[in-house]
Amino acid sequence: QVSGGDDEIQQLQKALLDYLDENTEIDASLVFSRKFYVAQWFRDTTMETEKAIKSQKDEDSSEGTHHAKDVETTGQIMHRAESRKTFLRSIIKTAPSQFSTLKMNSDTVDYEDACLIVRYLASMRPFAQSFDIYLTQ
C-alpha cells in the first residue's frame, strides 16, 4: 500500500529501487536494472514535459487564445515532472552505501511485491496503454 500525500508513482519507484538496492549482493545484474530504471524514468519524465509544452503551443497557435484551465494543467504537469526529476537526481547522486539509510520500508517489499510494482509501472507506459489498439489493428 502507498501512503497518500506524495506522488504515488514516485513512492512505488522508491520502493522498487530500495528492493533492487537491497538485493544487489545476491544478484549483480540488479545494479544494472536499478540504473536502467532510473534512466528510463528520467527519460519518461522529460518526454512527458516536452509533450505538455508541445500540446500547449499547439493549442495556442490553433485557437489564438489560451485558456487558464489548460495553462494550469500544463503548470501542474511541469511541477510534477520537476519534482520527479529532483527525486531521480537525488537517487543518482546517492552512493549505494548511503542509499540504505534512506530506505522507507524496504523490508515490506519482497520479490512478489517487486514484481507487482514492476507490472504496475510498466502498465503506465505509453506502449502498454496502447497495446489493445495495436492488437485490434
DSSP file (Angstrom, degrees, kcal/mol; ACC not computed):
  #  RESIDUE AA STRUCTURE BP1 BP2  ACC     N-H-->O    O-->H-N    N-H-->O    O-->H-N    TCO  KAPPA ALPHA  PHI   PSI    X-CA   Y-CA   Z-CA
    1    1 A Q              0   0    0      0, 0.0     2,-0.5     0, 0.0     0, 0.0   0.000 360.0 360.0 360.0 145.0    0.0    0.0    0.0
    2    2 A V        -     0   0    0      0, 0.0     2,-0.2     0, 0.0     6,-0.1  -0.905 360.0-129.2-107.8 128.3    1.1    3.5   -0.8
    3    3 A S        -     0   0    0     -2,-0.5     3,-0.4     1,-0.1     8,-0.1  -0.499  29.7-114.3 -74.9 146.7    0.5    6.3    1.7
    4    4 A G  S    S+     0   0    0      1,-0.2     2,-0.7    -2,-0.2    -1,-0.1  -0.090  84.4  60.0 -72.8 175.1   -1.2    9.4    0.4
    5    5 A G  S    S+     0   0    0      1,-0.2    -1,-0.2     0, 0.0     2,-0.1  -0.525  92.2  64.1 106.8 -64.9    0.3   12.8    0.2
    6    6 A D  S    S-     0   0    0     -2,-0.7     2,-0.3    -3,-0.4    -1,-0.2  -0.302 105.4 -68.5 -86.7 175.0    3.3   12.3   -2.1
    7    7 A D     >  -     0   0    0      1,-0.2     4,-2.0    -3,-0.1     5,-0.2  -0.493  41.3-145.9 -65.1 122.7    3.3   11.2   -5.7
    8    8 A E  H  > S+     0   0    0     -2,-0.3     4,-2.1     1,-0.2     5,-0.2   0.902  97.8  50.1 -59.7 -44.7    2.1    7.6   -5.8
    9    9 A I  H  > S+     0   0    0      1,-0.2     4,-2.6     2,-0.2    -1,-0.2   0.916 109.1  52.2 -61.6 -43.3    4.3    6.7   -8.8
   10   10 A Q  H  > S+     0   0    0      1,-0.2     4,-2.4     2,-0.2    -1,-0.2   0.884 108.6  50.5 -62.4 -39.3    7.4    8.2   -7.1
   11   11 A Q  H  X S+     0   0    0     -4,-2.0     4,-2.3     2,-0.2    -1,-0.2   0.898 111.3  48.3 -66.6 -39.8    6.7    6.1   -3.9
   12   12 A L  H  X S+     0   0    0     -4,-2.1     4,-2.3     2,-0.2    -2,-0.2   0.902 111.1  50.7 -65.9 -40.0    6.4    2.9   -6.0
   13   13 A Q  H  X S+     0   0    0     -4,-2.6     4,-2.7     1,-0.2    -2,-0.2   0.921 110.6  49.1 -62.1 -43.2    9.6    3.8   -7.8
   14   14 A K  H  X S+     0   0    0     -4,-2.4     4,-2.5     1,-0.2    -2,-0.2   0.906 110.1  50.9 -63.5 -41.5   11.4    4.4   -4.5
   15   15 A A  H  X S+     0   0    0     -4,-2.3     4,-2.1     2,-0.2    -1,-0.2   0.907 112.0  47.3 -62.9 -41.5   10.1    1.0   -3.1
   16   16 A L  H  X S+     0   0    0     -4,-2.3     4,-2.6     2,-0.2    -2,-0.2   0.917 112.1  49.3 -66.1 -43.1   11.4   -0.8   -6.2
   17   17 A L  H  X S+     0   0    0     -4,-2.7     4,-2.7     2,-0.2    -2,-0.2   0.883 109.7  52.7 -63.6 -37.6   14.8    0.9   -6.0
   18   18 A D  H  X S+     0   0    0     -4,-2.5     4,-2.4     2,-0.2    -1,-0.2   0.929 110.3  47.8 -60.4 -45.5   15.0    0.0   -2.3
   19   19 A Y  H  X S+     0   0    0     -4,-2.1     4,-1.5     2,-0.2    -2,-0.2   0.931 113.5  46.7 -62.0 -46.0   14.3   -3.6   -3.2
   20   20 A L  H  < S+     0   0    0     -4,-2.6     4,-0.3     1,-0.2    -2,-0.2   0.909 113.4  48.9 -63.4 -42.1   16.9   -3.6   -6.0
   21   21 A D  H >< S+     0   0    0     -4,-2.7     3,-0.9     1,-0.2     4,-0.3   0.886 109.6  52.4 -64.7 -38.7   19.5   -1.9   -3.8
   22   22 A E  H 3< S+     0   0    0     -4,-2.4     3,-0.3     1,-0.2    -1,-0.2   0.807 114.1  42.4 -67.4 -30.0   18.9   -4.4   -1.0
   23   23 A N  T >X S+     0   0    0     -4,-1.5     4,-1.9     1,-0.2     3,-0.6   0.229  78.9 103.5-105.0  13.7   19.4   -7.4   -3.2
   24   24 A T  T <4 S+     0   0    0     -3,-0.9     7,-0.2    -4,-0.3    -1,-0.2   0.787  78.2  58.9 -66.9 -25.5   22.4   -6.3   -5.3
   25   25 A E  T 34 S+     0   0    0     -3,-0.3    -1,-0.2    -4,-0.3     3,-0.2   0.819 108.0  46.0 -71.6 -28.8   24.7   -8.6   -3.2
   26   26 A I  T <4 S+     0   0    0     -3,-0.6     2,-0.4     1,-0.3    -2,-0.2   0.905 128.6  19.7 -77.2 -44.2   22.6  -11.6   -4.3
   27   27 A D    ><  -     0   0    0     -4,-1.9     3,-1.6     1,-0.1    -1,-0.3  -0.954  62.4-160.9-134.5 112.1   22.4  -10.7   -8.0
   28   28 A A  T >> S+     0   0    0     -2,-0.4     3,-1.3     1,-0.3     4,-0.6   0.737  87.8  70.6 -66.1 -22.8   24.9   -8.3   -9.5
   29   29 A S  H 3> S+     0   0    0      1,-0.3     4,-2.1     2,-0.2    -1,-0.3   0.699  82.0  74.1 -68.4 -16.7   22.6   -7.7  -12.5
   30   30 A L  H <> S+     0   0    0     -3,-1.6     4,-2.6     1,-0.2    -1,-0.3   0.775  86.7  62.3 -67.6 -24.6   20.3   -5.8  -10.2
   31   31 A V  H <> S+     0   0    0     -3,-1.3     4,-2.1    -4,-0.3    -1,-0.2   0.938 106.9  43.8 -62.7 -45.9   22.8   -2.9  -10.2
   32   32 A F  H  X S+     0   0    0     -4,-0.6     4,-2.8     2,-0.2    -2,-0.2   0.920 112.6  52.6 -63.6 -43.5   22.3   -2.6  -14.0
   33   33 A S  H  X S+     0   0    0     -4,-2.1     4,-2.7     1,-0.2    -2,-0.2   0.909 108.7  50.4 -58.9 -43.1   18.5   -2.9  -13.5
   34   34 A R  H  X S+     0   0    0     -4,-2.6     4,-2.1     1,-0.2    -1,-0.2   0.926 113.0  45.0 -61.6 -46.4   18.5   -0.1  -10.9
   35   35 A K  H  X S+     0   0    0     -4,-2.1     4,-2.4     2,-0.2    -2,-0.2   0.883 112.4  52.8 -65.9 -38.2   20.4    2.2  -13.2
   36   36 A F  H  X S+     0   0    0     -4,-2.8     4,-2.9     2,-0.2     5,-0.2   0.936 109.2  48.4 -62.7 -46.9   18.3    1.3  -16.2
   37   37 A Y  H  X S+     0   0    0     -4,-2.7     4,-2.8     2,-0.2     5,-0.2   0.919 111.5  49.4 -61.2 -43.8   15.0    2.1  -14.3
   38   38 A V  H  X S+     0   0    0     -4,-2.1     4,-2.1     1,-0.2    -1,-0.2   0.936 114.1  45.6 -60.8 -45.7   16.4    5.5  -13.1
   39   39 A A  H  X S+     0   0    0     -4,-2.4     4,-2.3     2,-0.2    -2,-0.2   0.908 114.1  48.6 -64.7 -41.9   17.5    6.4  -16.6
   40   40 A Q  H  X S+     0   0    0     -4,-2.9     4,-2.7     2,-0.2    -2,-0.2   0.911 111.9  48.2 -65.7 -42.4   14.2    5.3  -18.1
   41   41 A W  H  X S+     0   0    0     -4,-2.8     4,-2.2     2,-0.2    -1,-0.2   0.878 111.3  50.9 -66.5 -36.8   12.1    7.1  -15.6
   42   42 A F  H  X S+     0   0    0     -4,-2.1     4,-2.2    -5,-0.2    -2,-0.2   0.927 112.0  47.4 -64.4 -43.8   14.1   10.3  -16.1
   43   43 A R  H  X S+     0   0    0     -4,-2.3     4,-2.7     2,-0.2    -2,-0.2   0.916 111.1  51.3 -62.6 -43.9   13.7   10.0  -19.9
   44   44 A D  H  X S+     0   0    0     -4,-2.7     4,-2.5     1,-0.2    -1,-0.2   0.902 109.6  50.0 -60.7 -41.7    9.9    9.4  -19.4
   45   45 A T  H  X S+     0   0    0     -4,-2.2     4,-2.0     2,-0.2    -1,-0.2   0.908 111.3  48.8 -64.0 -41.9    9.6   12.5  -17.3
   46   46 A T  H  X S+     0   0    0     -4,-2.2     4,-2.5     2,-0.2    -2,-0.2   0.914 112.0  48.6 -63.5 -43.6   11.4   14.6  -19.8
   47   47 A M  H  X S+     0   0    0     -4,-2.7     4,-2.4     1,-0.2    -2,-0.2   0.891 109.7  52.3 -64.8 -39.2    9.3   13.3  -22.6
   48   48 A E  H  X S+     0   0    0     -4,-2.5     4,-2.0     2,-0.2    -1,-0.2   0.899 110.7  48.1 -62.7 -40.9    6.1   14.0  -20.6
   49   49 A T  H  X S+     0   0    0     -4,-2.0     4,-2.3     2,-0.2    -2,-0.2   0.926 111.9  48.3 -65.5 -45.8    7.2   17.5  -20.1
   50   50 A E  H  X S+     0   0    0     -4,-2.5     4,-2.5     1,-0.2    -2,-0.2   0.887 110.7  51.8 -62.7 -38.6    8.1   18.1  -23.7
   51   51 A K  H  X S+     0   0    0     -4,-2.4     4,-2.5     2,-0.2    -1,-0.2   0.892 109.3  50.1 -64.4 -39.7    4.7   16.6  -24.8
   52   52 A A  H  X S+     0   0    0     -4,-2.0     4,-1.9     2,-0.2    -2,-0.2   0.907 112.1  47.2 -65.7 -41.8    2.9   19.0  -22.4
   53   53 A I  H  X S+     0   0    0     -4,-2.3     4,-2.3     2,-0.2    -2,-0.2   0.920 113.0  49.0 -65.3 -43.3    4.8   22.0  -23.7
   54   54 A K  H  X S+     0   0    0     -4,-2.5     4,-2.6     1,-0.2    -2,-0.2   0.914 110.8  49.3 -64.1 -42.7    4.1   21.0  -27.3
   55   55 A S  H  X S+     0   0    0     -4,-2.5     4,-2.2     1,-0.2    -1,-0.2   0.878 110.5  51.4 -65.4 -35.4    0.4   20.5  -26.7
   56   56 A Q  H  X S+     0   0    0     -4,-1.9     4,-2.2     2,-0.2    -2,-0.2   0.916 111.3  47.1 -65.5 -42.5    0.2   23.9  -25.1
   57   57 A K  H  X S+     0   0    0     -4,-2.3     4,-2.4     2,-0.2     5,-0.2   0.895 111.2  51.8 -65.7 -39.7    2.0   25.5  -28.1
   58   58 A D  H  X S+     0   0    0     -4,-2.6     4,-2.1     1,-0.2     5,-0.2   0.905 110.8  47.6 -63.5 -41.3   -0.3   23.7  -30.5
   59   59 A E  H  X S+     0   0    0     -4,-2.2     4,-2.3     2,-0.2     5,-0.4   0.900 111.9  50.5 -65.5 -40.4   -3.4   24.9  -28.6
   60   60 A D  H  X S+     0   0    0     -4,-2.2     4,-1.8     1,-0.2    -2,-0.2   0.913 114.0  43.7 -64.7 -42.2   -2.1   28.4  -28.5
   61   61 A S  H  < S+     0   0    0     -4,-2.4    -1,-0.2     1,-0.2    -2,-0.2   0.843 117.2  45.1 -74.2 -32.4   -1.4   28.5  -32.3
   62   62 A S  H  < S+     0   0    0     -4,-2.1    -2,-0.2    -5,-0.2    -1,-0.2   0.866 124.9  29.5 -80.3 -34.9   -4.6   26.8  -33.3
   63   63 A E  H  < S-     0   0    0     -4,-2.3    -2,-0.2    -5,-0.2    -3,-0.2   0.714  89.5-139.1 -98.4 -22.9   -7.0   28.8  -31.1
   64   64 A G  S  < S+     0   0    0     -4,-1.8     2,-0.3    -5,-0.4    -4,-0.1   0.122  80.9  61.8  85.1 -24.2   -5.2   32.1  -30.8
   65   65 A T  S    S-     0   0    0     -6,-0.3     2,-0.4     0, 0.0    -2,-0.2  -0.891  75.8-135.3-125.7 159.6   -6.1   32.4  -27.1
   66   66 A H        -     0   0    0     -2,-0.3     2,-0.3    -3,-0.1    -6,-0.0  -0.963  14.4-129.4-123.7 144.5   -5.2   30.2  -24.3
   67   67 A H     >  -     0   0    0     -2,-0.4     4,-2.0     1,-0.1     5,-0.2  -0.594  12.0-134.0 -88.6 142.0   -7.4   29.0  -21.5
   68   68 A A  H  > S+     0   0    0     -2,-0.3     4,-2.3     1,-0.2     5,-0.2   0.845 106.7  57.2 -61.8 -34.1   -6.5   29.4  -17.9
   69   69 A K  H  > S+     0   0    0      2,-0.2     4,-2.1     1,-0.2    -1,-0.2   0.919 107.4  46.7 -64.3 -43.9   -7.5   25.8  -17.2
   70   70 A D  H  > S+     0   0    0      2,-0.2     4,-2.4     1,-0.2    -2,-0.2   0.895 112.4  50.2 -65.2 -40.4   -5.1   24.4  -19.9
   71   71 A V  H  X S+     0   0    0     -4,-2.0     4,-2.6     1,-0.2    -1,-0.2   0.903 110.2  50.6 -64.0 -41.1   -2.3   26.6  -18.6
   72   72 A E  H  X S+     0   0    0     -4,-2.3     4,-2.3     2,-0.2    -2,-0.2   0.908 110.1  49.6 -63.9 -41.8   -2.9   25.4  -15.0
   73   73 A T  H  X S+     0   0    0     -4,-2.1     4,-2.3     2,-0.2    -2,-0.2   0.923 112.5  47.0 -63.2 -44.6   -2.9   21.7  -16.2
   74   74 A T  H  X S+     0   0    0     -4,-2.4     4,-2.5     1,-0.2    -2,-0.2   0.896 111.2  52.5 -64.3 -39.7    0.4   22.2  -18.0
   75   75 A G  H  X S+     0   0    0     -4,-2.6     4,-2.5     2,-0.2    -2,-0.2   0.891 109.1  49.5 -62.3 -39.5    1.8   24.0  -15.0
   76   76 A Q  H  X S+     0   0    0     -4,-2.3     4,-2.6     2,-0.2    -2,-0.2   0.904 110.6  49.8 -66.5 -40.4    0.9   21.1  -12.8
   77   77 A I  H  X S+     0   0    0     -4,-2.3     4,-2.5     2,-0.2    -2,-0.2   0.914 112.1  48.6 -62.7 -42.4    2.5   18.6  -15.2
   78   78 A M  H  X S+     0   0    0     -4,-2.5     4,-2.4     2,-0.2    -2,-0.2   0.911 112.0  48.5 -64.6 -42.3    5.6   20.7  -15.2
   79   79 A H  H  X S+     0   0    0     -4,-2.5     4,-2.1     2,-0.2    -2,-0.2   0.926 113.1  47.1 -64.2 -44.9    5.7   21.0  -11.4
   80   80 A R  H  X S+     0   0    0     -4,-2.6     4,-2.2     1,-0.2    -2,-0.2   0.899 112.0  51.2 -63.3 -40.7    5.2   17.2  -11.1
   81   81 A A  H  X S+     0   0    0     -4,-2.5     4,-2.6     1,-0.2    -2,-0.2   0.907 109.6  49.7 -64.1 -41.7    7.9   16.5  -13.7
   82   82 A E  H  X S+     0   0    0     -4,-2.4     4,-2.4     1,-0.2    -1,-0.2   0.890 109.9  50.4 -65.3 -38.5   10.3   18.7  -11.9
   83   83 A S  H  X S+     0   0    0     -4,-2.1     4,-2.1     2,-0.2    -1,-0.2   0.892 111.8  48.3 -67.4 -37.0    9.7   17.0   -8.5
   84   84 A R  H  X S+     0   0    0     -4,-2.2     4,-2.8     2,-0.2    -2,-0.2   0.912 111.3  49.9 -66.4 -41.9   10.2   13.6  -10.1
   85   85 A K  H  X S+     0   0    0     -4,-2.6     4,-2.7     2,-0.2    -2,-0.2   0.910 109.9  50.8 -62.9 -41.1   13.4   14.8  -11.8
   86   86 A T  H  X S+     0   0    0     -4,-2.4     4,-2.1     2,-0.2    -1,-0.2   0.920 111.1  49.1 -61.3 -43.7   14.6   16.1   -8.4
   87   87 A F  H  X S+     0   0    0     -4,-2.1     4,-1.7     2,-0.2    -2,-0.2   0.936 113.0  46.4 -59.8 -47.9   13.8   12.8   -6.8
   88   88 A L  H  X S+     0   0    0     -4,-2.8     4,-2.4     1,-0.2    -2,-0.2   0.872 110.3  53.2 -66.8 -36.5   15.7   10.9   -9.5
   89   89 A R  H  X S+     0   0    0     -4,-2.7     4,-2.5     1,-0.2    -1,-0.2   0.896 107.4  51.8 -63.3 -38.9   18.7   13.2   -9.4
   90   90 A S  H  X S+     0   0    0     -4,-2.1     4,-1.0     1,-0.2    -1,-0.2   0.868 110.0  49.6 -65.6 -34.5   18.9   12.6   -5.6
   91   91 A I  H  < S+     0   0    0     -4,-1.7     3,-0.3     2,-0.2    -2,-0.2   0.909 111.1  49.2 -67.4 -42.4   18.9    8.8   -6.3
   92   92 A I  H  < S+     0   0    0     -4,-2.4    -2,-0.2     1,-0.2    -1,-0.2   0.905 112.5  47.3 -63.8 -42.3   21.6    9.2   -8.9
   93   93 A K  H  < S+     0   0    0     -4,-2.5     2,-0.4    -5,-0.1    -1,-0.2   0.686  93.2  94.2 -74.6 -18.4   23.8   11.3   -6.6
   94   94 A T  S  < S-     0   0    0     -4,-1.0     5,-0.0    -3,-0.3    -4,-0.0  -0.620  76.1-130.6 -81.6 127.7   23.4    8.9   -3.6
   95   95 A A    >>  -     0   0    0     -2,-0.4     4,-1.8     1,-0.1     3,-0.7  -0.442  24.3-113.3 -69.9 149.1   26.1    6.3   -3.2
   96   96 A P  H 3> S+     0   0    0      0, 0.0     4,-0.8     0, 0.0    -1,-0.1   0.840 117.4  53.3 -55.5 -34.9   24.8    2.8   -2.8
   97   97 A S  H 34 S+     0   0    0      1,-0.2     3,-0.3     2,-0.2     4,-0.3   0.855 111.8  45.2 -69.5 -32.9   26.1    2.6    0.8
   98   98 A Q  H X4 S+     0   0    0     -3,-0.7     3,-1.2     1,-0.2     4,-0.5   0.749 100.2  70.5 -78.2 -24.4   24.3    5.9    1.7
   99   99 A F  H >< S+     0   0    0     -4,-1.8     3,-1.3     1,-0.3     4,-0.4   0.812  86.4  65.8 -65.7 -28.9   21.1    4.7    0.0
  100  100 A S  G >< S+     0   0    0     -4,-0.8     3,-0.6    -3,-0.3    -1,-0.3   0.786  96.9  55.7 -65.5 -24.7   20.4    2.1    2.7
  101  101 A T  G <  S+     0   0    0     -3,-1.2    -1,-0.3    -4,-0.3    -2,-0.2   0.667 104.6  54.4 -78.8 -15.3   19.9    4.9    5.2
  102  102 A L  G <  S+     0   0    0     -3,-1.3    -1,-0.2    -4,-0.5    -2,-0.2   0.412  77.4 129.5 -96.2   1.3   17.2    6.5    3.0
  103  103 A K    <   -     0   0    0     -3,-0.6   -88,-0.1    -4,-0.4    -3,-0.0  -0.254  43.7-159.4 -63.4 142.0   15.0    3.4    2.7
  104  104 A M  S    S-     0   0    0    -90,-0.1    -1,-0.1     1,-0.0   -89,-0.1   0.895  75.2 -33.4 -94.0 -42.4   11.4    3.9    3.5
  105  105 A N  S >  S+     0   0    0    -90,-0.0     3,-2.0     4,-0.0     4,-0.4  -0.114  74.3 155.9-168.4  53.8   10.1    0.4    4.4
  106  106 A S  G >   +     0   0    0      1,-0.3     3,-1.2     2,-0.2   -84,-0.0   0.732  67.8  69.7 -67.1 -20.2   12.1   -1.9    2.1
  107  107 A D  G 3  S+     0   0    0      1,-0.3    -1,-0.3     3,-0.0   -88,-0.0   0.702  95.4  56.1 -70.2 -15.1   11.6   -4.9    4.5
  108  108 A T  G <  S+     0   0    0     -3,-2.0     2,-0.7     1,-0.1    -1,-0.3   0.576  92.4  81.1 -89.3  -9.3    8.0   -4.9    3.4
  109  109 A V    <   +     0   0    0     -3,-1.2     2,-0.2    -4,-0.4    -1,-0.1  -0.861  59.9 169.5-100.1 111.7    8.8   -5.2   -0.3
  110  110 A D     >  -     0   0    0     -2,-0.7     4,-2.7     1,-0.0     5,-0.2  -0.412  52.6 -80.6-107.0-170.7    9.6   -8.8   -1.2
  111  111 A Y  H  > S+     0   0    0      1,-0.2     4,-2.4     2,-0.2     5,-0.2   0.912 128.9  48.5 -60.2 -45.5   10.1  -10.4   -4.6
  112  112 A E  H  > S+     0   0    0      1,-0.2     4,-2.2     2,-0.2    -1,-0.2   0.902 112.8  48.5 -63.5 -41.3    6.3  -10.8   -5.3
  113  113 A D  H  > S+     0   0    0      2,-0.2     4,-2.6     1,-0.2    -1,-0.2   0.909 110.3  51.9 -63.8 -41.3    5.7   -7.1   -4.3
  114  114 A A  H  X S+     0   0    0     -4,-2.7     4,-2.5     1,-0.2    -2,-0.2   0.903 109.5  49.7 -62.5 -40.9    8.6   -6.0   -6.5
  115  115 A C  H  X S+     0   0    0     -4,-2.4     4,-2.4     2,-0.2    -1,-0.2   0.906 111.2  49.5 -63.2 -41.2    7.1   -8.0   -9.5
  116  116 A L  H  X S+     0   0    0     -4,-2.2     4,-2.4     2,-0.2    -2,-0.2   0.905 110.8  49.4 -64.5 -41.9    3.7   -6.4   -8.9
  117  117 A I  H  X S+     0   0    0     -4,-2.6     4,-2.9     2,-0.2     5,-0.2   0.919 111.0  49.9 -62.5 -44.1    5.3   -2.9   -8.7
  118  118 A V  H  X S+     0   0    0     -4,-2.5     4,-2.4     1,-0.2    -2,-0.2   0.917 111.2  49.2 -62.3 -43.2    7.2   -3.5  -12.0
  119  119 A R  H  X S+     0   0    0     -4,-2.4     4,-1.9     2,-0.2    -1,-0.2   0.911 112.9  47.5 -62.5 -41.9    4.0   -4.7  -13.7
  120  120 A Y  H  X S+     0   0    0     -4,-2.4     4,-0.8     2,-0.2    -2,-0.2   0.941 113.6  46.1 -65.3 -47.0    2.1   -1.7  -12.5
  121  121 A L  H >< S+     0   0    0     -4,-2.9     3,-0.6     1,-0.2     4,-0.3   0.869 112.2  52.1 -64.9 -35.3    4.7    0.8  -13.5
  122  122 A A  H >< S+     0   0    0     -4,-2.4     3,-1.4    -5,-0.2     6,-0.4   0.853 103.1  58.5 -68.0 -33.7    5.1   -1.0  -16.9
  123  123 A S  H 3< S+     0   0    0     -4,-1.9    -1,-0.2     1,-0.3    -2,-0.2   0.725  99.0  60.3 -68.4 -18.8    1.3   -0.7  -17.4
  124  124 A M  T << S+     0   0    0     -4,-0.8    -1,-0.3    -3,-0.6    -2,-0.2   0.581  83.2 103.3 -82.7 -10.2    1.6    3.1  -17.1
  125  125 A R  S <> S-     0   0    0     -3,-1.4     4,-1.9    -4,-0.3     5,-0.2  -0.415  83.1-117.4 -74.0 150.0    4.0    3.3  -20.1
  126  126 A P  H  > S+     0   0    0      0, 0.0     4,-1.5     0, 0.0    -1,-0.1   0.867 111.7  52.5 -57.4 -40.7    2.5    4.5  -23.4
  127  127 A F  H  4 S+     0   0    0      1,-0.2     4,-0.4     2,-0.2     3,-0.2   0.922 109.7  48.6 -64.2 -42.6    3.1    1.3  -25.3
  128  128 A A  H >4 S+     0   0    0     -6,-0.4     3,-0.7     1,-0.2     4,-0.3   0.860 110.7  51.8 -65.2 -34.4    1.4   -0.8  -22.7
  129  129 A Q  H 3< S+     0   0    0     -4,-1.9    -1,-0.2     1,-0.2     3,-0.2   0.786 115.8  40.1 -72.8 -26.6   -1.6    1.6  -22.7
  130  130 A S  T 3X S+     0   0    0     -4,-1.5     4,-1.8    -3,-0.2     3,-0.2   0.286  84.2 103.0-103.9  10.2   -2.0    1.4  -26.5
  131  131 A F  H <> S+     0   0    0     -3,-0.7     4,-2.2    -4,-0.4     5,-0.2   0.878  77.9  54.7 -63.3 -38.8   -1.3   -2.3  -26.8
  132  132 A D  H  > S+     0   0    0     -4,-0.3     4,-2.3    -3,-0.2    -1,-0.2   0.877 106.1  52.9 -62.2 -37.2   -5.0   -3.2  -27.3
  133  133 A I  H  > S+     0   0    0     -3,-0.2     4,-2.0     2,-0.2    -1,-0.2   0.914 108.6  49.8 -63.5 -43.1   -5.2   -0.7  -30.2
  134  134 A Y  H  < S+     0   0    0     -4,-1.8    -2,-0.2     1,-0.2    -1,-0.2   0.893 111.0  50.0 -62.9 -39.6   -2.2   -2.4  -31.8
  135  135 A L  H  < S+     0   0    0     -4,-2.2    -2,-0.2     1,-0.2    -1,-0.2   0.904 110.0  49.0 -66.9 -41.1   -3.8   -5.8  -31.4
  136  136 A T  H  <        0   0    0     -4,-2.3    -1,-0.2     1,-0.3    -2,-0.2   0.853 360.0 360.0 -69.6 -32.2   -7.2   -4.7  -32.9
  137  137 A Q     <        0   0    0     -4,-2.0    -1,-0.3    -5,-0.2    -2,-0.2   0.503 360.0 360.0 -72.1 360.0   -5.4   -3.2  -35.9
